[in-house]
Amino acid sequence: MNPILGTVLYGAAGGLAMSVTGYLRKPKNEFDIKKFIPTVALGAIFGGVAGYSGMEISAVETSVYAGSVSQAVNWLFKAVYRRLFPE
């Protein structure tokens, strides 16, 4: 696989993870395609820039994974908290 394409895909996957967890974090949140597409696209762009600048796919994968997991845990914790303790 082309290294730049690999980093673009990892970046897009990170953007997808951010979109899904962002959607799930609010109890009455409706899906908004206007927020979803730019988030995934921005992840893909960051991945492409990383690949173009010479970052190895494994480094991009680790960065995307670490960032996505920490944000997902944060948002999922908030989602559970808001459902257990509604305002």
ROGUKOL-855599 format. One line per field, with one value per residue: residue in three letters; z, x, y of N, C-alpha, C, O in turn. Coordinates in steps of 0.001 Angstrom, whole numbers, m for minus. Layout:
ROGUKOL-855599
resn = [ala; ...];
n.z = [Z; ...];
n.x = [X; ...];
n.y = [Y; ...];
ca.z = [Z; ...];
ca.x = [X; ...];
ca.y = [Y; ...];
c.z = [Z; ...];
c.x = [X; ...];
c.y = [Y; ...];
o.z = [Z; ...];
o.x = [X; ...];
o.y = [Y; ...];
This chain:
ROGUKOL-855599
resn = [met; asn; pro; ile; leu; gly; thr; val; leu; tyr; gly; ala; ala; gly; gly; leu; ala; met; ser; val; thr; gly; tyr; leu; arg; lys; pro; lys; asn; glu; phe; asp; ile; lys; lys; phe; ile; pro; thr; val; ala; leu; gly; ala; ile; phe; gly; gly; val; ala; gly; tyr; ser; gly; met; glu; ile; ser; ala; val; glu; thr; ser; val; tyr; ala; gly; ser; val; ser; gln; ala; val; asn; trp; leu; phe; lys; ala; val; tyr; arg; arg; leu; phe; pro; glu];
n.z = [0; m690; 1200; 1894; 1336; 3257; 5647; 5289; 5414; 8077; 9406; 8592; 9793; 12470; 12538; 12026; 14333; 16215; 15373; 15804; 18614; 19486; 18666; 20306; 22844; 23829; 25216; 23752; 21194; 17776; 14717; 12761; 9677; 8741; 10650; 10806; 8279; 7880; 10111; 9663; 7207; 7934; 9607; 7686; 6084; 7908; 8292; 5669; 5379; 7344; 6280; 3851; 4807; 5622; 7838; 9377; 8809; 11116; 13162; 12678; 13013; 15759; 16879; 16032; 17199; 19980; 20422; 19583; 21261; 23846; 23662; 23011; 25312; 27152; 26092; 26125; 28857; 29703; 28383; 29651; 32271; 31964; 31321; 33615; 35549; 34843; 34004];
n.x = [842; 451; 2371; 1493; m1251; m1963; m1519; m3399; m5753; m5614; m5780; m8351; m9828; m9406; m10716; m13299; m13783; m13745; m15989; m18116; m17989; m18303; m20910; m22284; m21932; m23776; m27007; m29403; m28586; m28699; m27859; m25503; m24627; m23122; m21215; m20016; m18767; m16676; m15044; m14111; m12868; m10901; m9306; m8348; m6890; m4918; m3659; m2719; m913; 920; 1878; 2956; 4961; 6748; 6370; 6252; 3906; 3289; 3870; 1961; m324; m110; m255; m2810; m4380; m3828; m4701; m7396; m8453; m8137; m9768; m12200; m12718; m13021; m15329; m17214; m17354; m18533; m20977; m22160; m22246; m23982; m26333; m26829; m27022; m29058; m29723];
n.y = [m1182; 2240; 4491; 7101; 6983; 5109; 6565; 8578; 7072; 6121; 8571; 9406; 7384; 8008; 10489; 9583; 8053; 10115; 11566; 9761; 9275; 11881; 12384; 10590; 11623; 13502; 13475; 14199; 14610; 15176; 13552; 15200; 15907; 17978; 18397; 15938; 15215; 17241; 16619; 13985; 14439; 16309; 14747; 12949; 14715; 15602; 13132; 12701; 14847; 14160; 11741; 12655; 14274; 12441; 10816; 7654; 5004; 3558; 5392; 7370; 5847; 5209; 7794; 8671; 6696; 7037; 9690; 9532; 7549; 8658; 10938; 9730; 8184; 10249; 11598; 9491; 8932; 11335; 11084; 8859; 9828; 12047; 10753; 9288; 11283; 13450; 16877];
ca.z = [0; m711; 2578; 2104; 1397; 4569; 6685; 5049; 5940; 9534; 9824; 8393; 10839; 13695; 12407; 12161; 15758; 16893; 15002; 16462; 20052; 19670; 18510; 21434; 24143; 24296; 25204; 22752; 20029; 16485; 13803; 11935; 8608; 8583; 11587; 10558; 7101; 8108; 11099; 8983; 6184; 8593; 10007; 6471; 5681; 8839; 7954; 4412; 5634; 8085; 5335; 2882; 5485; 5859; 9031; 9132; 9085; 12519; 13998; 12484; 13651; 17208; 17209; 15845; 18209; 21306; 20464; 19455; 22448; 24996; 23459; 23068; 26719; 27741; 25652; 26587; 30277; 29801; 27930; 30728; 33400; 31658; 31351; 34997; 36319; 33944; 34626];
ca.x = [0; 1129; 2476; 664; m2634; m2134; m1654; m4686; m6794; m5556; m6308; m9804; m10378; m9413; m11817; m14543; m13932; m14102; m17361; m19057; m18019; m18883; m22360; m22815; m21690; m24907; m28210; m30415; m27835; m29106; m26735; m25317; m23677; m22252; m20104; m19400; m17885; m15421; m14201; m13452; m11986; m9749; m8449; m7686; m5904; m3785; m2956; m2006; 230; 1906; 2491; 3741; 6151; 7681; 6080; 5951; 2509; 3164; 3844; 656; m1283; m1; m760; m4266; m4962; m3729; m5586; m8794; m8867; m8275; m10960; m13381; m12966; m13536; m16701; m18080; m17565; m19526; m22275; m22696; m22523; m25183; m27520; m27067; m27338; m29570; m29930];
ca.y = [0; 3521; 4986; 8296; 6519; 4477; 7582; 9234; 6180; 6158; 9869; 9372; 6507; 8809; 11448; 8825; 7743; 11367; 11903; 8842; 9528; 13213; 12224; 9835; 12244; 14302; 12637; 14560; 15057; 14625; 13403; 16386; 15598; 19145; 18229; 14644; 15223; 17969; 15938; 12867; 15018; 16913; 13627; 12457; 15728; 15489; 11900; 12925; 15729; 13361; 10816; 13419; 14803; 11346; 10012; 6249; 4656; 3129; 6595; 7991; 4948; 5399; 9129; 8673; 5808; 7657; 10854; 9116; 6802; 9557; 11771; 8861; 7866; 11485; 11836; 8412; 9170; 12411; 10562; 8028; 10736; 12853; 9878; 8908; 12479; 14491; 18198];
c.z = [0; 710; 2848; 2181; 2746; 5673; 6525; 5639; 7466; 10066; 9695; 9449; 12180; 13683; 12560; 13628; 16546; 16606; 15755; 17955; 20356; 19577; 19752; 22768; 24676; 24160; 24074; 21472; 18764; 15578; 12878; 10910; 8396; 9569; 11277; 9429; 7343; 9106; 10459; 7945; 6814; 9079; 8815; 5997; 6589; 8558; 6678; 4578; 6381; 7153; 4345; 3511; 5877; 7116; 8609; 9489; 10552; 13465; 13889; 13176; 15169; 17627; 17115; 16927; 19586; 21427; 20437; 20707; 23639; 24852; 23548; 24510; 27432; 27377; 26122; 28089; 30475; 29398; 29026; 31910; 33158; 31663; 32777; 35854; 35403; 34710; 34968];
c.x = [884; 1181; 1591; m807; m2922; m2320; m2962; m5817; m6794; m6105; m7821; m10470; m10429; m10527; m13169; m14812; m14344; m15551; m18373; m19133; m18561; m20400; m22966; m22725; m22859; m26193; m29201; m29770; m28366; m27878; m26684; m24216; m22688; m21087; m19317; m18369; m16603; m14484; m13436; m12464; m10737; m8774; m7677; m6602; m4681; m2969; m2149; m775; 1322; 2627; 3400; 5033; 7134; 7436; 5772; 4498; 2339; 3120; 2501; m420; m1281; m563; m2279; m4936; m4970; m4673; m7048; m9279; m9058; m9508; m12227; m13720; m13555; m15008; m17647; m18348; m18629; m20909; m22926; m23103; m23816; m26457; m27849; m27534; m27838; m29816; m31369];
c.y = [1242; 4089; 6205; 7903; 5869; 5502; 8362; 8381; 6150; 7484; 9928; 8498; 7232; 9841; 10781; 8495; 8985; 11749; 11048; 9129; 10921; 13182; 11571; 10569; 13056; 13508; 12945; 15078; 14388; 14565; 14608; 16107; 16748; 19126; 16953; 14705; 16015; 17284; 14796; 13410; 15626; 15842; 13085; 13431; 15665; 14234; 12044; 13794; 14960; 12398; 11516; 13939; 13706; 10544; 8583; 5974; 4267; 4328; 7308; 7160; 5148; 6749; 9203; 7856; 6483; 8849; 10474; 8406; 7734; 10443; 10934; 8505; 9081; 11688; 10736; 8522; 10246; 11922; 9731; 8910; 11523; 12017; 9449; 10086; 13593; 15798; 18416];
o.z = [628; 1370; 3925; 3013; 3312; 6539; 7519; 6283; 8083; 11070; 10584; 9943; 12935; 14691; 13157; 14107; 17436; 17501; 16277; 18509; 21382; 20323; 20196; 23730; 25883; 23106; 23501; 20758; 18701; 15658; 12285; 11242; 7934; 9335; 11466; 9610; 7039; 8962; 10688; 7820; 6284; 8976; 8924; 5562; 6113; 8583; 6603; 3998; 6078; 7226; 4035; 2846; 6396; 7437; 7600; 10363; 11165; 14468; 14886; 13837; 15785; 18627; 18006; 17503; 20272; 22433; 21184; 21161; 24366; 25831; 24105; 24891; 28226; 28255; 26488; 28541; 31311; 30010; 29297; 32475; 34058; 31974; 33114; 36770; 35197; 35912; 35496];
o.x = [1943; 145; 1004; m1540; m3999; m3179; m3567; m6726; m7858; m6817; m8503; m11548; m11389; m11203; m14083; m15936; m15192; m16261; m19365; m20229; m19213; m21090; m24045; m23383; m22931; m26451; m29778; m30355; m28467; m26983; m27692; m23031; m21567; m20073; m18102; m17224; m15523; m13264; m12235; m11351; m9636; m7559; m6486; m5529; m3545; m1738; m1018; 275; 2507; 3847; 4487; 6065; 8215; 8231; 5108; 3928; 1332; 2408; 1967; m1309; m2343; m1275; m2944; m5941; m5992; m5367; m7853; m10400; m10044; m10218; m13227; m14891; m14486; m15838; m18785; m19457; m19521; m21906; m24117; m24184; m24647; m27536; m29019; m28338; m27132; m30081; m31726];
o.y = [1264; 4167; 6317; 8439; 6056; 5336; 8764; 8905; 6153; 7503; 10439; 8827; 7083; 10049; 11350; 8641; 8911; 12207; 11557; 9218; 11117; 13876; 11963; 10173; 13284; 12925; 12021; 15892; 13163; 15407; 14992; 16077; 16536; 19783; 16901; 14291; 15510; 17362; 14651; 12899; 15472; 16010; 12793; 13012; 15674; 14266; 11564; 13520; 15100; 12255; 11029; 14034; 13986; 9661; 8349; 6628; 4621; 4290; 7794; 7697; 5245; 6838; 9732; 8273; 6496; 8992; 11029; 8640; 7611; 10672; 11386; 8522; 8948; 11923; 11031; 8234; 10096; 12307; 9884; 8743; 11644; 12522; 9266; 9915; 14580; 15793; 19469];
